[in-house]
Amino acid sequence: MRDLGAGFGYLVKGQQWVGRHGRWFGIGLLPGLITLVLYAAALVGLAYGADDLVGWATPFADDWQSPWQGGFRGFLTALVWVFGLFLAVVTFTAVTLLVGQPFYESLSEAVDRAEGGEVPRTGLPLWRELWISARDSLRIVVRVAAFGVLLFALGFVPVLGQTVVPVLGFCVTGFFLAEELTAVALQRRRMELKERLALLRGRRMLTLGFGVPLALAFLVPFVAVLLMPGAVAGATLLVRDLVEDRGAEDTGHPDSEPGSRVQQRDDQDPYANRDQSRPAEPYDLGKDQARF
């Protein structure tokens, strides 16, 4: 329970940080506003077209008598729109982060700089960072969609579908929402998606404490826009402590020989040993191509 409260605390600290740095709050609003307009248009279009889509997909119900036909198709129409809303909530952060990649990366760097210590940078050109972000976001969306289909099916189970399943749905959404937000800071620390997920699973309750309140707040699109700058700042603060805790555990492991963990990570890290001649990894570009 302590980790749940601590996770929520990072969210609050992030909002406070952008509140004290109004310039970054304004910059962070722009990508969210653009994405909100696009999503609102898509959901309005879905609301108008969902009944036609359901009618086209259920020709077997054309000869059904009233009220069975109307009730069945009305139920499916509502499900289609709810599923579209679910996808909008789940993908809103990914699309906003993709649209605002340069803005949010600069915001995350500003948080690191203000809090002191190292300000990591990938040293990659913008187009490469956008490609990596889009690729990883697609992988996350596929995972979330798989969970969504499973939870959707479980939603028809009596009692369980009306109590446990909604809670699980918000937990899944919150976890992956936290992953998307922490990815801004973790990518600058040269962590691949698999490593990022393992890091967050290691502090699952902390991650849920940060992500689930956001998932609930993001049900209201305009609130999502207002919270995005602070959410990125809070995620950066969360990452700083997660990475620091992991570093302390690694250096204090009694079974490790000096340098063994560093060597093991270098063998697996696509950022490491950039000057060695081997096939390029996603982040493995030379320093002469660095953006900074």
C-alpha positions as CSV (number, residue, x, y, z in Angstrom):
1,M,0.0,0.0,0.0
2,R,2.9,2.3,0.7
3,D,4.1,2.0,-3.0
4,L,0.5,2.8,-4.2
5,G,0.6,6.1,-2.3
6,A,4.2,6.8,-3.4
7,G,3.2,6.3,-7.0
8,F,0.4,8.8,-6.7
9,G,2.8,11.1,-4.9
10,Y,5.0,11.2,-8.1
11,L,2.0,12.2,-10.1
12,V,1.3,15.1,-7.7
13,K,4.9,16.1,-7.6
14,G,4.9,16.3,-11.4
15,Q,1.9,18.6,-11.5
16,Q,3.6,20.8,-8.9
17,W,6.8,20.9,-10.9
18,V,5.1,22.2,-14.1
19,G,3.1,24.5,-11.9
20,R,6.3,26.1,-10.7
21,H,7.6,26.2,-14.3
22,G,4.7,27.7,-16.2
23,R,6.7,27.9,-19.5
24,W,6.9,24.1,-19.7
25,F,3.3,23.7,-18.8
26,G,2.3,25.8,-21.8
27,I,4.7,23.9,-24.1
28,G,3.4,20.6,-22.9
29,L,-0.2,21.5,-23.6
30,L,0.2,21.9,-27.4
31,P,0.6,18.2,-28.4
32,G,-2.3,17.2,-26.2
33,L,-4.6,19.8,-27.7
34,I,-3.7,18.7,-31.3
35,T,-4.4,15.0,-30.4
36,L,-7.6,15.9,-28.5
37,V,-9.0,17.5,-31.7
38,L,-8.1,14.5,-33.8
39,Y,-9.6,12.0,-31.3
40,A,-12.8,14.1,-30.8
41,A,-13.4,14.1,-34.6
42,A,-12.8,10.3,-34.8
43,L,-15.2,9.5,-31.9
44,V,-17.9,11.8,-33.3
45,G,-17.5,10.0,-36.6
46,L,-17.7,6.6,-34.9
47,A,-20.9,7.7,-33.0
48,Y,-22.6,8.6,-36.3
49,G,-21.4,5.5,-38.2
50,A,-21.5,2.8,-35.5
51,D,-25.1,1.8,-36.2
52,D,-24.4,1.4,-40.0
53,L,-21.3,-0.7,-39.2
54,V,-23.3,-3.0,-36.9
55,G,-26.1,-3.3,-39.5
56,W,-23.6,-4.3,-42.1
57,A,-21.9,-6.8,-39.8
58,T,-25.2,-8.5,-38.7
59,P,-27.2,-9.2,-41.9
60,F,-28.6,-12.3,-40.1
61,A,-30.7,-10.0,-37.9
62,D,-32.4,-8.3,-40.8
63,D,-35.5,-10.5,-40.5
64,W,-35.7,-10.4,-36.8
65,Q,-38.9,-8.9,-35.3
66,S,-39.0,-5.8,-33.0
67,P,-37.9,-5.3,-30.3
68,W,-35.2,-8.1,-30.7
69,Q,-33.5,-6.6,-33.7
70,G,-33.4,-3.0,-32.3
71,G,-32.3,-4.2,-28.9
72,F,-29.6,-6.5,-30.2
73,R,-28.1,-4.0,-32.7
74,G,-28.4,-1.2,-30.2
75,F,-26.5,-3.2,-27.7
76,L,-23.7,-4.0,-30.2
77,T,-23.6,-0.3,-31.3
78,A,-23.1,0.8,-27.7
79,L,-20.3,-1.9,-27.4
80,V,-18.6,-0.7,-30.5
81,W,-18.6,2.9,-29.3
82,V,-17.4,1.9,-25.8
83,F,-14.6,-0.2,-27.3
84,G,-13.6,2.8,-29.5
85,L,-13.6,5.0,-26.4
86,F,-11.4,2.4,-24.6
87,L,-9.0,2.4,-27.5
88,A,-9.0,6.2,-27.5
89,V,-8.1,6.3,-23.8
90,V,-5.4,3.7,-24.2
91,T,-3.8,5.2,-27.3
92,F,-4.2,8.9,-26.4
93,T,-1.0,9.0,-24.5
94,A,1.0,7.1,-27.1
95,V,-0.2,9.4,-29.9
96,T,0.2,12.5,-27.9
97,L,3.8,11.5,-26.9
98,L,4.5,10.7,-30.6
99,V,3.1,14.1,-31.8
100,G,5.0,15.9,-29.0
101,Q,8.2,13.9,-28.9
102,P,10.5,16.9,-29.1
103,F,8.5,18.9,-26.6
104,Y,8.2,16.1,-24.0
105,E,11.8,15.1,-24.4
106,S,12.9,18.6,-23.7
107,L,10.5,18.8,-20.7
108,S,11.9,15.6,-19.3
109,E,15.5,16.9,-19.7
110,A,14.5,20.1,-18.0
111,V,13.2,18.1,-15.0
112,D,16.5,16.1,-14.8
113,R,18.5,19.3,-15.0
114,A,16.4,21.1,-12.3
115,E,16.6,18.1,-10.0
116,G,20.4,17.8,-10.4
117,G,22.7,15.1,-11.5
118,E,23.2,13.6,-15.0
119,V,20.9,14.6,-17.9
120,P,21.0,11.5,-20.2
121,R,20.6,11.9,-23.9
122,T,20.4,9.2,-26.6
123,G,22.4,11.1,-29.2
124,L,20.1,10.1,-32.0
125,P,18.6,12.2,-34.7
126,L,14.9,13.2,-34.3
127,W,13.6,10.9,-37.1
128,R,15.2,7.9,-35.4
129,E,13.7,8.7,-32.0
130,L,10.3,9.1,-33.6
131,W,10.6,5.7,-35.3
132,I,11.6,4.0,-32.0
133,S,8.8,5.7,-30.1
134,A,6.2,4.7,-32.8
135,R,7.5,1.1,-32.9
136,D,7.4,0.7,-29.1
137,S,4.0,2.4,-28.9
138,L,2.6,0.0,-31.4
139,R,3.9,-2.9,-29.4
140,I,2.3,-1.5,-26.3
141,V,-1.0,-1.0,-28.1
142,V,-1.0,-4.6,-29.3
143,R,-0.5,-5.8,-25.8
144,V,-3.3,-3.6,-24.5
145,A,-5.6,-4.7,-27.3
146,A,-5.0,-8.3,-26.3
147,F,-5.9,-7.6,-22.7
148,G,-8.9,-5.6,-23.9
149,V,-10.3,-8.5,-25.9
150,L,-9.8,-10.9,-22.9
151,L,-11.4,-8.5,-20.4
152,F,-14.2,-7.7,-22.9
153,A,-15.1,-11.4,-23.1
154,L,-14.9,-11.8,-19.3
155,G,-17.2,-8.8,-18.9
156,F,-20.1,-11.2,-19.9
157,V,-19.5,-13.4,-16.9
158,P,-22.2,-12.7,-14.2
159,V,-21.0,-10.7,-11.2
160,L,-17.3,-11.1,-12.1
161,G,-17.8,-9.0,-15.2
162,Q,-19.5,-6.2,-13.3
163,T,-17.0,-6.1,-10.4
164,V,-13.6,-7.6,-10.9
165,V,-13.2,-7.0,-14.6
166,P,-13.6,-3.2,-14.5
167,V,-10.9,-3.0,-11.8
168,L,-8.6,-5.2,-13.8
169,G,-9.2,-3.1,-16.9
170,F,-8.2,0.1,-15.1
171,C,-5.1,-1.6,-13.7
172,V,-4.0,-2.8,-17.1
173,T,-4.7,0.6,-18.6
174,G,-2.8,2.3,-15.7
175,F,0.2,0.1,-16.0
176,F,0.7,0.6,-19.7
177,L,-0.1,4.3,-19.4
178,A,2.7,4.6,-16.9
179,E,5.0,2.7,-19.3
180,E,4.3,5.1,-22.1
181,L,5.0,8.1,-19.9
182,T,8.2,6.8,-18.3
183,A,9.4,5.8,-21.7
184,V,10.3,9.4,-22.4
185,A,12.9,9.4,-19.7
186,L,13.9,5.8,-19.9
187,Q,14.6,6.0,-23.7
188,R,17.0,8.8,-22.9
189,R,18.7,6.3,-20.4
190,R,19.1,3.8,-23.2
191,M,16.6,1.3,-22.1
192,E,14.8,-0.9,-24.6
193,L,11.1,-1.8,-24.2
194,K,11.7,-5.2,-22.7
195,E,14.0,-3.8,-20.0
196,R,11.5,-0.9,-19.3
197,L,8.7,-3.4,-18.7
198,A,10.8,-5.5,-16.4
199,L,11.8,-2.4,-14.4
200,L,8.1,-1.4,-13.9
201,R,7.0,-4.9,-13.1
202,G,9.6,-5.0,-10.4
203,R,7.7,-2.1,-8.7
204,R,4.2,-3.0,-9.9
205,M,2.3,-1.3,-7.1
206,L,4.3,1.9,-7.4
207,T,3.6,1.8,-11.2
208,L,-0.1,1.3,-10.6
209,G,-0.2,4.0,-8.0
210,F,1.1,6.4,-10.7
211,G,-0.8,5.1,-13.7
212,V,-4.3,4.1,-12.4
213,P,-5.3,7.6,-11.2
214,L,-4.2,8.9,-14.6
215,A,-6.2,6.3,-16.4
216,L,-9.3,7.4,-14.4
217,A,-8.6,11.1,-15.1
218,F,-7.9,10.5,-18.8
219,L,-11.5,9.3,-19.2
220,V,-12.2,13.0,-19.5
221,P,-10.2,14.1,-22.6
222,F,-9.7,17.7,-21.7
223,V,-8.4,16.7,-18.3
224,A,-5.9,14.4,-20.0
225,V,-4.6,17.4,-22.0
226,L,-4.2,19.5,-18.8
227,L,-2.5,16.7,-16.9
228,M,-0.1,15.6,-19.7
229,P,2.8,18.0,-19.0
230,G,2.7,17.2,-15.3
231,A,2.4,13.5,-16.0
232,V,5.6,13.6,-18.1
233,A,7.4,15.5,-15.3
234,G,6.1,13.1,-12.7
235,A,7.2,10.1,-14.8
236,T,10.7,11.6,-15.0
237,L,10.9,12.0,-11.2
238,L,9.6,8.4,-10.9
239,V,12.3,7.1,-13.3
240,R,15.1,8.9,-11.5
241,D,14.3,7.1,-8.3
242,L,13.6,3.7,-10.0
243,V,17.0,3.8,-11.8
244,E,18.8,5.0,-8.7
245,D,17.2,2.2,-6.6
246,R,18.2,-0.4,-9.2
247,G,21.7,0.9,-9.4
248,A,22.0,0.6,-5.6
249,E,20.7,-3.0,-5.7
250,D,23.2,-3.9,-8.5
251,T,26.2,-2.4,-6.7
252,G,25.2,-4.0,-3.4
253,H,24.6,-7.6,-4.7
254,P,26.8,-9.9,-2.7
255,D,27.2,-12.5,-5.4
256,S,28.4,-10.2,-8.0
257,E,32.1,-9.9,-8.9
258,P,33.3,-6.4,-9.6
259,G,32.3,-5.3,-13.0
260,S,30.4,-8.5,-13.8
261,R,26.9,-6.8,-13.9
262,V,28.2,-3.9,-16.0
263,Q,29.8,-6.4,-18.5
264,Q,26.5,-8.4,-18.6
265,R,24.4,-5.3,-19.3
266,D,26.9,-4.1,-21.9
267,D,26.5,-7.4,-23.7
268,Q,22.7,-6.9,-23.9
269,D,22.5,-3.1,-24.2
270,P,22.1,-1.9,-27.8
271,Y,23.5,1.5,-26.8
272,A,26.7,0.0,-25.4
273,N,30.0,-0.5,-27.3
274,R,28.9,1.8,-30.1
275,D,32.3,1.8,-31.8
276,Q,32.5,-2.0,-32.2
277,S,31.9,-3.3,-35.7
278,R,28.7,-5.3,-35.6
279,P,25.2,-5.1,-37.0
280,A,23.4,-1.9,-35.9
281,E,20.8,-2.1,-33.2
282,P,17.8,0.3,-33.0
283,Y,19.8,2.9,-31.0
284,D,23.2,2.0,-32.3
285,L,24.2,5.0,-34.4
286,G,27.6,6.7,-34.4
287,K,28.3,9.8,-32.5
288,D,28.7,11.7,-35.8
289,Q,25.0,11.3,-36.3
290,A,24.1,12.6,-32.9
291,R,21.5,15.4,-32.6
292,F,23.2,17.0,-29.7
